[in-house]
Amino acid sequence: MKFTDTGIRNLKPKTERYVVWKDGGDGLGLRVTPQGRKTWVTMYRFQGKARMMTHGIYPTISLKRAGQLHADALAKLDLDPPVDPGAEKVAERKAERAAETVADLIDEYIERHAKAKKRSWAEDQRMLDKDVKPAWGKRKAKNVTRRDVIRLLDGIADRGAPVAANRTYAVLSKMFRFAVRRGILETSPVFEIDRPGGEEAPRARALDADEIRTVWQALDRPDSDEHPIRATLPLKLALKLLLVTAQRRGELAQARRDEFDLERGAWLIPAEHSKNGAAHAVPLTPLAVKLVRKLMECAGDSAYLLPSPRANDENDIPITERAITRAVSNNRAAFGIPHWTPHDLRRTATTMMKRRTGETWERVLNHLPEKLHRTYDVHDPWAYFDEKRTALQAWEARLVAILEGREAKVLPMARPEVTA
């Protein structure tokens, strides 16, 4: 039969499936089913055996396209060594069915990379579950294009979340580089894409004396006040403790009761909870001890200083660091000062200490020399403990002076009472 679109459309179904061959077509045919479906096929011989492969349904595959696919199939028979085009196509279909979806890639990235190498892996999981999995979860990872990435990130930025767009960009970049290293993908679709939220201004917020006093007084306001801080007492105490000790919110959120030696006045942050992987002994000043005692009273029988509201006898778990962040973000108007975050409390204490304690503030913050980042096994968490205590005592004296409205200067350590 001479193949034309008119002739093909006029082919009628029969009670049995049949094939019509193109005149001089070297094995190009059209298979017609009793239901009227018309499928392009190629008949060929490989290693002496007759074989048939399909190319797709007409008119989705046009007459011209069918001719191209037929010619490509026959060309594989002329390779050295020859390739069976039908077997190759079957293998490609199997590989396509087995190809990892984006949801599969997310799971593998979290389990094999993020959990092993990132303390903040849960935040990666949250971002991927929030925006990436709903959009691409069922798609094959290899089919995600650069344009897909741009559209996704632009959508996050356009909803008024440029910082979230930048964070999602960063985790996508890591995940797709992981996929390339694992042989899941040949290239990353995030390559050479600009940060969607633009460059972020460096975070350099430190509260001044008036703001410190305002925040502390706000945390002391009773729930019956006209503008109370809507947070639990433990979270209010935690914010105060962050300011007094200059430590990280994540390390406090995960802290266990047995990390605290209140007789000695010390908090030993274990290496597994420390951001830089080095254990760290934090001196506790009298005000810090008072805050920790109150937190222990609130914690009841929990092993954690800040147990989660979801904790129970069978599942004793701590709060997340995001709970501390929300205690601030949910009460911005009640605090009554310009935008700030829990991390700014650490920066505030650091700024105050820098002025009086030389380089000791670096040790208070658990900042290690570069060489020690590579050799934590020789790091002694109790080194410079007395020097760190002196620095934190000086900071507490200044804090007390600020809270009482006196001159912000280093004062003798005989301290008046301050509400914890």
Secondary structure, DSSP 8 states (H G I E B T S, - for coil): ----HHHHHT----SS-EEEE-TT-TTEEEEE-TT--EEEEEEEEETTEEEEEEEEEETTS-HHHHHHHHHHHHHHHTSSS---HHHHHHHHHHHHHHS-BHHHHHHHHIIIIIHHH-TTHHHHHHHIIIIIHHHHTTSBGGG--HHHHHHHHHHHHHTT-HHHHHHHHHHHHHHHHHHHHTTS-SS-TTTT---TT-----------HHHHHHHHHHHHS-TTSSS---S-HHHHHHHHHHHHH---HHHHHT-BGGGEETTTTEEEE-GGGSTTS--EEEE--HHHHHHHHHHHHHHTT-SBSSB-TT--SS---B--HHHHHHHHHTTHHHHTSS---HHHHHHHHHHHHHTTSTTHHHHHTT---HHHHT-GGG--TTTTHHHHHHHHHHHHHHHHHHHTTS--S---S-------
